[in-house]
């Protein structure tokens, strides 16, 4: 019985850890405007846009927060701020989780 409980505890703990940051399935649903520049799989359609596939979820989340709050600048900062303006922090976490899980070999 103890090995079964240990296995259950490990599986449950890994599930909690995986879902604490964001829900990738919801992120896929919440990111329809992202695909126009960053592609459905996180591979940018234009070389001037960054690839998001396989990036660290926390990095993606922080980048979106920075664009949204005006703390990140650059040629596309205003457009990014506008795209992110209607999304809340959980939306951003979900989108970050979605792109972070994308296959980095999808080039």
Buried (B, 14 or more C-beta within 10 A) or exposed (E): EEEEEEEEEEEEEEEEEEEEBBBBEBBBEBBEEBEEBBBBBBBBEEEEBEBBBBBEBEEBBBBBBBBBEEEBEEEBBEEBBEBBEEBEEEBBBBBBBBBBBBEEEEE
